[in-house]
């Protein structure tokens, strides 16, 4: 049984590979693609709040 594809919690983009794509937001702890996480480890939604 194969793993389902990864879907970013912020931009809803699906990725076939999990390798090197998933990053956990240090604030909300959800998984995001690397494009949706800033240099401080916050997703685009959490970085708007600060």
PyMOL Python script that loads the backbone (N, CA, C, O; Angstrom):
from pymol import cmd

cmd.read_pdbstr("""\
ATOM      1  N   UNK A   1       0.850  -1.184   0.000  1.00  0.00           N
ATOM      2  CA  UNK A   1       0.000   0.000   0.000  1.00  0.00           C
ATOM      3  C   UNK A   1       0.890   1.240   0.000  1.00  0.00           C
ATOM      4  O   UNK A   1       1.759   1.367   0.862  1.00  0.00           O
ATOM      5  N   UNK A   2       0.694   2.146  -0.937  1.00  0.00           N
ATOM      6  CA  UNK A   2       1.532   3.329  -1.040  1.00  0.00           C
ATOM      7  C   UNK A   2       0.933   4.489  -0.245  1.00  0.00           C
ATOM      8  O   UNK A   2      -0.269   4.532   0.018  1.00  0.00           O
ATOM      9  N   UNK A   3       1.803   5.423   0.126  1.00  0.00           N
ATOM     10  CA  UNK A   3       1.358   6.602   0.851  1.00  0.00           C
ATOM     11  C   UNK A   3       0.583   7.521  -0.074  1.00  0.00           C
ATOM     12  O   UNK A   3       0.917   7.635  -1.253  1.00  0.00           O
ATOM     13  N   UNK A   4      -0.455   8.184   0.447  1.00  0.00           N
ATOM     14  CA  UNK A   4      -1.157   9.161  -0.390  1.00  0.00           C
ATOM     15  C   UNK A   4      -0.248  10.352  -0.649  1.00  0.00           C
ATOM     16  O   UNK A   4       0.699  10.593   0.099  1.00  0.00           O
ATOM     17  N   UNK A   5      -0.539  11.092  -1.705  1.00  0.00           N
ATOM     18  CA  UNK A   5       0.285  12.247  -2.005  1.00  0.00           C
ATOM     19  C   UNK A   5       0.124  13.303  -0.919  1.00  0.00           C
ATOM     20  O   UNK A   5      -0.897  13.344  -0.233  1.00  0.00           O
ATOM     21  N   UNK A   6       1.117  14.142  -0.765  1.00  0.00           N
ATOM     22  CA  UNK A   6       1.124  15.211   0.226  1.00  0.00           C
ATOM     23  C   UNK A   6       0.398  16.423  -0.337  1.00  0.00           C
ATOM     24  O   UNK A   6       0.657  16.833  -1.468  1.00  0.00           O
ATOM     25  N   UNK A   7      -0.516  17.004   0.450  1.00  0.00           N
ATOM     26  CA  UNK A   7      -1.231  18.213   0.060  1.00  0.00           C
ATOM     27  C   UNK A   7      -0.904  19.283   1.088  1.00  0.00           C
ATOM     28  O   UNK A   7      -1.131  19.099   2.284  1.00  0.00           O
ATOM     29  N   UNK A   8      -0.374  20.394   0.618  1.00  0.00           N
ATOM     30  CA  UNK A   8       0.011  21.496   1.499  1.00  0.00           C
ATOM     31  C   UNK A   8      -1.223  22.083   2.180  1.00  0.00           C
ATOM     32  O   UNK A   8      -2.237  22.323   1.525  1.00  0.00           O
ATOM     33  N   UNK A   9      -1.143  22.315   3.489  1.00  0.00           N
ATOM     34  CA  UNK A   9      -2.262  22.872   4.248  1.00  0.00           C
ATOM     35  C   UNK A   9      -2.526  24.336   3.924  1.00  0.00           C
ATOM     36  O   UNK A   9      -3.636  24.819   4.145  1.00  0.00           O
ATOM     37  N   UNK A  10      -1.532  25.054   3.403  1.00  0.00           N
ATOM     38  CA  UNK A  10      -1.698  26.482   3.115  1.00  0.00           C
ATOM     39  C   UNK A  10      -2.183  26.753   1.695  1.00  0.00           C
ATOM     40  O   UNK A  10      -3.135  27.508   1.499  1.00  0.00           O
ATOM     41  N   UNK A  11      -1.537  26.143   0.708  1.00  0.00           N
ATOM     42  CA  UNK A  11      -1.866  26.473  -0.689  1.00  0.00           C
ATOM     43  C   UNK A  11      -2.657  25.376  -1.399  1.00  0.00           C
ATOM     44  O   UNK A  11      -3.035  25.551  -2.557  1.00  0.00           O
ATOM     45  N   UNK A  12      -2.913  24.258  -0.737  1.00  0.00           N
ATOM     46  CA  UNK A  12      -3.670  23.129  -1.301  1.00  0.00           C
ATOM     47  C   UNK A  12      -3.034  22.516  -2.540  1.00  0.00           C
ATOM     48  O   UNK A  12      -3.718  21.846  -3.313  1.00  0.00           O
ATOM     49  N   UNK A  13      -1.749  22.731  -2.741  1.00  0.00           N
ATOM     50  CA  UNK A  13      -1.038  22.122  -3.850  1.00  0.00           C
ATOM     51  C   UNK A  13      -0.682  20.698  -3.475  1.00  0.00           C
ATOM     52  O   UNK A  13      -0.170  20.455  -2.382  1.00  0.00           O
ATOM     53  N   UNK A  14      -0.946  19.746  -4.374  1.00  0.00           N
ATOM     54  CA  UNK A  14      -0.596  18.358  -4.086  1.00  0.00           C
ATOM     55  C   UNK A  14       0.770  18.031  -4.681  1.00  0.00           C
ATOM     56  O   UNK A  14       1.115  18.484  -5.772  1.00  0.00           O
ATOM     57  N   UNK A  15       1.526  17.247  -3.949  1.00  0.00           N
ATOM     58  CA  UNK A  15       2.864  16.834  -4.356  1.00  0.00           C
ATOM     59  C   UNK A  15       2.911  15.315  -4.347  1.00  0.00           C
ATOM     60  O   UNK A  15       2.464  14.687  -3.387  1.00  0.00           O
ATOM     61  N   UNK A  16       3.441  14.723  -5.394  1.00  0.00           N
ATOM     62  CA  UNK A  16       3.521  13.271  -5.469  1.00  0.00           C
ATOM     63  C   UNK A  16       4.555  12.715  -4.512  1.00  0.00           C
ATOM     64  O   UNK A  16       4.380  11.625  -3.968  1.00  0.00           O
ATOM     65  N   UNK A  17       5.625  13.452  -4.306  1.00  0.00           N
ATOM     66  CA  UNK A  17       6.705  12.990  -3.436  1.00  0.00           C
ATOM     67  C   UNK A  17       6.685  13.758  -2.124  1.00  0.00           C
ATOM     68  O   UNK A  17       6.444  14.965  -2.109  1.00  0.00           O
ATOM     69  N   UNK A  18       6.938  13.059  -1.024  1.00  0.00           N
ATOM     70  CA  UNK A  18       7.024  13.696   0.287  1.00  0.00           C
ATOM     71  C   UNK A  18       8.452  14.167   0.549  1.00  0.00           C
ATOM     72  O   UNK A  18       8.683  15.042   1.384  1.00  0.00           O
ATOM     73  N   UNK A  19       9.395  13.587  -0.162  1.00  0.00           N
ATOM     74  CA  UNK A  19      10.824  13.812   0.060  1.00  0.00           C
ATOM     75  C   UNK A  19      11.221  15.262  -0.205  1.00  0.00           C
ATOM     76  O   UNK A  19      11.128  15.739  -1.336  1.00  0.00           O
ATOM     77  N   UNK A  20      11.665  15.965   0.844  1.00  0.00           N
ATOM     78  CA  UNK A  20      12.159  17.328   0.694  1.00  0.00           C
ATOM     79  C   UNK A  20      11.092  18.369   0.446  1.00  0.00           C
ATOM     80  O   UNK A  20      11.419  19.513   0.130  1.00  0.00           O
ATOM     81  N   UNK A  21       9.822  18.010   0.578  1.00  0.00           N
ATOM     82  CA  UNK A  21       8.740  18.940   0.285  1.00  0.00           C
ATOM     83  C   UNK A  21       8.041  19.396   1.551  1.00  0.00           C
ATOM     84  O   UNK A  21       7.639  20.555   1.646  1.00  0.00           O
ATOM     85  N   UNK A  22       7.890  18.522   2.514  1.00  0.00           N
ATOM     86  CA  UNK A  22       7.117  18.824   3.705  1.00  0.00           C
ATOM     87  C   UNK A  22       7.945  19.559   4.743  1.00  0.00           C
ATOM     88  O   UNK A  22       9.080  19.179   5.031  1.00  0.00           O
ATOM     89  N   UNK A  23       7.369  20.616   5.300  1.00  0.00           N
ATOM     90  CA  UNK A  23       7.968  21.367   6.390  1.00  0.00           C
ATOM     91  C   UNK A  23       6.874  21.657   7.404  1.00  0.00           C
ATOM     92  O   UNK A  23       5.777  22.078   7.036  1.00  0.00           O
ATOM     93  N   UNK A  24       7.169  21.433   8.675  1.00  0.00           N
ATOM     94  CA  UNK A  24       6.185  21.698   9.717  1.00  0.00           C
ATOM     95  C   UNK A  24       6.313  23.141  10.182  1.00  0.00           C
ATOM     96  O   UNK A  24       7.414  23.612  10.469  1.00  0.00           O
ATOM     97  N   UNK A  25       5.196  23.834  10.255  1.00  0.00           N
ATOM     98  CA  UNK A  25       5.192  25.202  10.769  1.00  0.00           C
ATOM     99  C   UNK A  25       5.491  25.152  12.266  1.00  0.00           C
ATOM    100  O   UNK A  25       4.903  24.348  12.988  1.00  0.00           O
ATOM    101  N   UNK A  26       6.395  25.999  12.732  1.00  0.00           N
ATOM    102  CA  UNK A  26       6.764  25.979  14.148  1.00  0.00           C
ATOM    103  C   UNK A  26       5.671  26.561  15.033  1.00  0.00           C
ATOM    104  O   UNK A  26       5.722  26.394  16.251  1.00  0.00           O
ATOM    105  N   UNK A  27       4.677  27.244  14.453  1.00  0.00           N
ATOM    106  CA  UNK A  27       3.599  27.847  15.223  1.00  0.00           C
ATOM    107  C   UNK A  27       2.375  26.932  15.281  1.00  0.00           C
ATOM    108  O   UNK A  27       1.932  26.557  16.367  1.00  0.00           O
ATOM    109  N   UNK A  28       1.826  26.572  14.116  1.00  0.00           N
ATOM    110  CA  UNK A  28       0.582  25.790  14.089  1.00  0.00           C
ATOM    111  C   UNK A  28       0.811  24.284  13.969  1.00  0.00           C
ATOM    112  O   UNK A  28      -0.122  23.497  14.130  1.00  0.00           O
ATOM    113  N   UNK A  29       2.061  23.881  13.684  1.00  0.00           N
ATOM    114  CA  UNK A  29       2.460  22.468  13.600  1.00  0.00           C
ATOM    115  C   UNK A  29       1.840  21.708  12.434  1.00  0.00           C
ATOM    116  O   UNK A  29       1.927  20.481  12.395  1.00  0.00           O
ATOM    117  N   UNK A  30       1.212  22.409  11.473  1.00  0.00           N
ATOM    118  CA  UNK A  30       0.685  21.738  10.280  1.00  0.00           C
ATOM    119  C   UNK A  30       1.804  21.589   9.262  1.00  0.00           C
ATOM    120  O   UNK A  30       2.800  22.310   9.309  1.00  0.00           O
ATOM    121  N   UNK A  31       1.630  20.638   8.332  1.00  0.00           N
ATOM    122  CA  UNK A  31       2.633  20.395   7.304  1.00  0.00           C
ATOM    123  C   UNK A  31       2.360  21.251   6.068  1.00  0.00           C
ATOM    124  O   UNK A  31       1.226  21.347   5.599  1.00  0.00           O
ATOM    125  N   UNK A  32       3.415  21.865   5.557  1.00  0.00           N
ATOM    126  CA  UNK A  32       3.317  22.748   4.403  1.00  0.00           C
ATOM    127  C   UNK A  32       4.438  22.435   3.431  1.00  0.00           C
ATOM    128  O   UNK A  32       5.437  21.817   3.799  1.00  0.00           O
ATOM    129  N   UNK A  33       4.270  22.867   2.177  1.00  0.00           N
ATOM    130  CA  UNK A  33       5.378  22.750   1.234  1.00  0.00           C
ATOM    131  C   UNK A  33       6.400  23.838   1.567  1.00  0.00           C
ATOM    132  O   UNK A  33       6.062  24.828   2.216  1.00  0.00           O
ATOM    133  N   UNK A  34       7.612  23.663   1.136  1.00  0.00           N
ATOM    134  CA  UNK A  34       8.683  24.592   1.505  1.00  0.00           C
ATOM    135  C   UNK A  34       8.431  26.013   1.004  1.00  0.00           C
ATOM    136  O   UNK A  34       8.933  26.967   1.598  1.00  0.00           O
ATOM    137  N   UNK A  35       7.669  26.174  -0.068  1.00  0.00           N
ATOM    138  CA  UNK A  35       7.366  27.502  -0.591  1.00  0.00           C
ATOM    139  C   UNK A  35       6.433  28.291   0.329  1.00  0.00           C
ATOM    140  O   UNK A  35       6.395  29.519   0.261  1.00  0.00           O
ATOM    141  N   UNK A  36       5.682  27.599   1.185  1.00  0.00           N
ATOM    142  CA  UNK A  36       4.706  28.261   2.061  1.00  0.00           C
ATOM    143  C   UNK A  36       5.226  28.483   3.474  1.00  0.00           C
ATOM    144  O   UNK A  36       4.460  28.865   4.359  1.00  0.00           O
ATOM    145  N   UNK A  37       6.520  28.250   3.698  1.00  0.00           N
ATOM    146  CA  UNK A  37       7.116  28.452   5.013  1.00  0.00           C
ATOM    147  C   UNK A  37       8.238  29.477   4.872  1.00  0.00           C
ATOM    148  O   UNK A  37       9.090  29.364   3.990  1.00  0.00           O
ATOM    149  N   UNK A  38       8.228  30.489   5.762  1.00  0.00           N
ATOM    150  CA  UNK A  38       9.247  31.538   5.661  1.00  0.00           C
ATOM    151  C   UNK A  38      10.556  31.111   6.319  1.00  0.00           C
ATOM    152  O   UNK A  38      10.678  29.994   6.821  1.00  0.00           O
ATOM    153  N   UNK A  39      11.531  32.015   6.309  1.00  0.00           N
ATOM    154  CA  UNK A  39      12.864  31.691   6.839  1.00  0.00           C
ATOM    155  C   UNK A  39      12.857  31.478   8.351  1.00  0.00           C
ATOM    156  O   UNK A  39      13.834  30.975   8.906  1.00  0.00           O
ATOM    157  N   UNK A  40      11.766  31.855   9.024  1.00  0.00           N
ATOM    158  CA  UNK A  40      11.654  31.662  10.469  1.00  0.00           C
ATOM    159  C   UNK A  40      10.882  30.403  10.835  1.00  0.00           C
ATOM    160  O   UNK A  40      10.658  30.139  12.017  1.00  0.00           O
ATOM    161  N   UNK A  41      10.472  29.624   9.841  1.00  0.00           N
ATOM    162  CA  UNK A  41       9.755  28.380  10.086  1.00  0.00           C
ATOM    163  C   UNK A  41       8.268  28.543  10.285  1.00  0.00           C
ATOM    164  O   UNK A  41       7.600  27.638  10.783  1.00  0.00           O
ATOM    165  N   UNK A  42       7.735  29.711   9.892  1.00  0.00           N
ATOM    166  CA  UNK A  42       6.301  29.954  10.023  1.00  0.00           C
ATOM    167  C   UNK A  42       5.630  29.846   8.665  1.00  0.00           C
ATOM    168  O   UNK A  42       6.188  30.283   7.658  1.00  0.00           O
ATOM    169  N   UNK A  43       4.432  29.264   8.631  1.00  0.00           N
ATOM    170  CA  UNK A  43       3.693  29.193   7.368  1.00  0.00           C
ATOM    171  C   UNK A  43       3.184  30.577   7.016  1.00  0.00           C
ATOM    172  O   UNK A  43       3.230  31.485   7.846  1.00  0.00           O
ATOM    173  N   UNK A  44       2.701  30.750   5.802  1.00  0.00           N
ATOM    174  CA  UNK A  44       2.252  32.073   5.348  1.00  0.00           C
ATOM    175  C   UNK A  44       1.090  32.599   6.176  1.00  0.00           C
ATOM    176  O   UNK A  44       0.971  33.809   6.367  1.00  0.00           O
ATOM    177  N   UNK A  45       0.241  31.725   6.667  1.00  0.00           N
ATOM    178  CA  UNK A  45      -0.891  32.160   7.509  1.00  0.00           C
ATOM    179  C   UNK A  45      -0.398  32.655   8.863  1.00  0.00           C
ATOM    180  O   UNK A  45      -0.831  33.709   9.330  1.00  0.00           O
ATOM    181  N   UNK A  46       0.498  31.913   9.495  1.00  0.00           N
ATOM    182  CA  UNK A  46       1.008  32.295  10.814  1.00  0.00           C
ATOM    183  C   UNK A  46       1.906  33.522  10.740  1.00  0.00           C
ATOM    184  O   UNK A  46       1.948  34.302  11.692  1.00  0.00           O
ATOM    185  N   UNK A  47       2.618  33.714   9.648  1.00  0.00           N
ATOM    186  CA  UNK A  47       3.506  34.876   9.524  1.00  0.00           C
ATOM    187  C   UNK A  47       2.707  36.166   9.328  1.00  0.00           C
ATOM    188  O   UNK A  47       3.217  37.249   9.612  1.00  0.00           O
ATOM    189  N   UNK A  48       1.466  36.068   8.848  1.00  0.00           N
ATOM    190  CA  UNK A  48       0.607  37.251   8.703  1.00  0.00           C
ATOM    191  C   UNK A  48       0.177  37.773  10.063  1.00  0.00           C
ATOM    192  O   UNK A  48      -0.017  38.977  10.231  1.00  0.00           O
ATOM    193  N   UNK A  49       0.026  36.877  11.041  1.00  0.00           N
ATOM    194  CA  UNK A  49      -0.481  37.242  12.361  1.00  0.00           C
ATOM    195  C   UNK A  49       0.531  38.003  13.210  1.00  0.00           C
ATOM    196  O   UNK A  49       0.154  38.639  14.195  1.00  0.00           O
ATOM    197  N   UNK A  50       1.817  37.947  12.842  1.00  0.00           N
ATOM    198  CA  UNK A  50       2.814  38.618  13.680  1.00  0.00           C
ATOM    199  C   UNK A  50       3.308  39.911  13.101  1.00  0.00           C
ATOM    200  O   UNK A  50       4.150  40.576  13.704  1.00  0.00           O
TER     201      UNK A  50
END
""", "prot")
cmd.dss("prot")
cmd.show_as("cartoon", "prot")
cmd.util.cbc("prot")
cmd.orient("prot")
